[in-house]
């Protein structure tokens, strides 16, 4: 115990992430902030009252913050900061449609994180994910290993769920992997997809696997279209919370995340979805996995696509 984690943004995503982090009972304190007056305080009060029922001791603190940076002193000493702040997608919007608006929000948050929690590991979940992760690193000036993005955990979970439903098997028996970007250049890795140890390619025809890949790539948009207001938050918050827990526990868990790649796979100088070992310092190392030529080509293509967009955010 003694660990402190902050979740910036008390929308559905942020509030659910805070709830999951508190219920793990591995943190002493979970801080929840938002710019909507009273909202984080109200949610914290409500969450604290669930402690006797769910049986956890973690204390939740809510604080309203101002665009002038007021209120951010509450995050002081945080070991991990999860940035969920920003606007969600509306039906018909792409993640990239959010770029300019969310860049301003994320830059402001990141600067306050650097000021009040200079030793924190930052987990970015704001969209467009790859670009916002790069921007958060630029704005905080933190070492690149201490800034990562949540994407691959979610995309891989979606892919796993779709395969399990298709084959009518438990999700625990399915292993999948997605790399690349969180969006159009997502790279599923069929060679790493198995069901009870058997290659997925032996259980499903190639065209059906391709259909599941497309559904995974559009997984967020499918949820947005059904909800009509807001976007996914249960699965995304589960992914972000697991990443934060791996940092807090210095676990060394290997997870697909958006990490700085510097030579791995022959790719350098870009934030990209790869497998990485996560611990108290953030990304301990990028884990290179064996890829087919086609998969590697897809990953390199994704790297160039996000590299161009990440260069744009430097001036935002």
N, C-alpha and C positions, 0 to 999 in steps of 0.2 A: 504494500500500500504506500501512500505518500505521493502517488503519481497524480498529475493533474492534466486533464485534457479539455480543450476548448472546441466548441462547435460554433462557427460563425454563420448565422442565418437560422432563424427559427421557423422556417416554413415546414411543410410536411417532411421533406428530406432531412433537414437539420434536427427537427424535434424527434423524429424516429431514430436518427443516429444517436442523439443524446440518450434516448430511452435505452437503446441496446447497450451503449457503453456503460450506463449506470447499472443495468441489470447483470452485466458480467461480474460486477463487484470486485474488480481488480484495480479500480482507481479510487483515490480518496475523494477527489472532486471532479465533477463534470460542470463546466461553465457553458452556458448557452446565451448567445448574444443576438440582438436584432435591432434594426433601426425603427421598428414599429413600437411606439411607446407602450410599455407595460406587458407586451406579448411574452418576451422571454421570462419575465418575473412570474407571470401567471402560469406558464407552462412548467417552470421550475417548482412552483408551489404544488401544483397538481402531481408532478412526478415524485416529489418528496413524500407526498401522502400515500404513494403506492409502495413505499419501502417496507412497511410492516407486512403487507400482503404478499409481496414477491420475495421478501426476505433478503434484501441487500442493504448495505450500510453506506454506499457511495452517496455523497451529498451533492445535490444539483443546485447550482447558483445561476439565476437569470439576471441579465443586465441589458438595459436599453443603451445603445451606443448612438453617438451623433456623427454626422458627416465630417465634423470638425475633429474627430478622434476622441471626443469625450466618452467616458465609460470604459474605454479599452484597458485602463489600468487593472481591471478585474482579471485579465488573462495573464497577468504577470506570473512568471515561473512555470508556464505550461510546458509539459514535455511534448505534447502533440497538439497541433491545431488543425482542425478539419474545416476547410473553407467551402461552404455550400452556398454562399451569398451570390445573388444574381437572379435574373428573371428566368422562369421556366419556359419551355416551348409551348406555343399554341398549335392547334391542328394546322397542318400545311407548312409549318415552319421547319427549316433545317436547323441543325445545331449552329451552323455558320451564320445564320440570320441574327444570332444573339451576340456576335463578336464585339461590335463596337460598344453596345450598351454595357455588357458584362465586363469588358476590359476596364472601363472606368471604375466599376464597383470593386473588382478583384484587385486592381492596383491600390486603391485606397485601403482595403482590408490588409493587403500584404505589407504595406508601409507601416501600419499600426502593429502588425504582428512583429515586424523587425524591431520596432521601438520597445515593445513591452514584453515580448517573449523571444529574445534573441537566440536562445539555445533550442528552440522547438524544432521538431520535425513537422513539416507541413504536408498535408494531404489535400489536394485540390479535387473538387468534384464539380465545380461550376463548368458549364458548357459555353463554347466549344472546348472540350476537355484538354486536348493536346496543346492548344494555343494558350489556354488559361494557366496551364501548368508552367509553360515556358515564361509567361508573363509574371507569375508569382515569384519565380526564381530571380528574374531580373529586378523586380520591385523590392524583394527582401535582401537581395545580394547574398543570400545564404549559399553555402557550398551546395553544388548540384545534387549530391547524395541525400541532402536533407529536405529536398522538395520533390514530391512525386504526385502522380495523378491516379485516380481510381477509374479504371475503364475495363481492363482485361478481366478482372475478377467478375465483373457484372456480365460482360459479353460471354465469357466462358460458362457462367452459371446459366444464362439463357439458352445457350447451345446445348448444354448438358440436359436441361429440363426438356427441351424439344425432342432430343434423341430418346430420352427415357419415356416420354409420352408416346412417341411413334412406335417404339418397340414394346411398350407396356411392361417395362422393367423398373425396379427401384432406382432412384437417382443415384444411390450409393454405388451401384454397379457400373455406372457410366463415367468415363474419363474423357474430357475434351479439352481443347486449348484454342484460344484465339489470341493473335498477336496483331501488330500494326497499329492503326489509329482507331479511335473511338468514332466510327462513322463510315463513310463510303469506302475507305481503303483498309477496312478491317480484314485481317488475314487469318481465317480459320486454318487449323493445321490438321488435316485429315489423317496424316501419318501418326499423329499422337492421340487419335480418338479410338477408344476401345470400349467394349461392353463385356464385363466379366473377363477381361484380358484378351478377348478376341477382337481383331481389327474391325472397325465399323464397316469398312468396305466389303467385308464378308457377309454382313448382316443386312445391309441396305444397298440398293442399286445406286450408282453414281448420280443419276438425275434426282433421286429423292434426297440424297445427302446435299446436293446443290440447293435444293428448295429449302432445306432446313438452314443452310448457311445464309441464304437471302433473308429468311425470316429472322435469323439472329441479327443480321446487319441492320434490319429495320425494326428491331425489337422495341426500342424506345418509342419510335413513331407509331407503332401498333397500339401501345398503351395510351399515348397522347390522343390518338384518334378516338379511342373508346371513351376515355375520361372526358374529353372535350374541354375541360378546364384543368390546367396543371399537367404534371408529368409523373413518371414512375418514381416511387420512393421506397417501397418495401425492400425490393431486391437491391437497389443501389445503396441504401443505408446499411444493409447487412454487409455488403462488400466493403464499404468505407470503415465500418466499425471493426471488422476483422483485421483490416490493415493497421488501424490504430492500436488494436490489442497486440498485434505482433511487435509493434514498436515498443509499447509499454513493457511487454514481457521479455523483450530482447530475444525473441524465440528463434530467429533464423529461418522462419517459415518461407518457403519458396512460393511466390504468387505471381500471376500475370498482372503487371501494373504499368503505368506510364512512367518510364525512368529515363534518365540521361544516358544515352548510348555513346560510347567513346572508343570505337574500334571493334566492338563485338559485331559479329556477322559481316565484317567488312564495312560497317556503317559508323560514321562518327559525327559528333556535333549536333545532336538533335534529341528532343524528347520523343520517345516512341514506346509503343506497347510491346513489352518483352517480359520474360520471366525474371524475377529478381529475388534475392535473399534479403529479407527485411529484419532489421533489429533496431536497437536503441539509437543508432546513428542514422537511421533511415535505410537507404539502399546500401547494403554491405557490398554486394556485387551483382552484376547482371549475369544470369545463368544462361549460357548458350546451349540450346538443345539441337539435336540433329534434325535438319530440315531437308526435304527433297529440293531439287533444283527449282521446281515450280513454286514451292512455298517460299524459298529464299528470294526468288525474283519478286514475288508479291510483297515481301517484307521491305525489300529495297525500294520498290515502287512507292509503298506507303511512306517510307522515310522521306523520299524526295517531295511527295505531296504535302506532308506536314511541315517539312523544312521551310518551304516557300511561305506558308501561312504563319509559321512561328516568327519568321523574319519581320513580318508586317506588324506584329504586336509590340515590337521593341519601341516603336514611336507612339504607341497609344497611351 
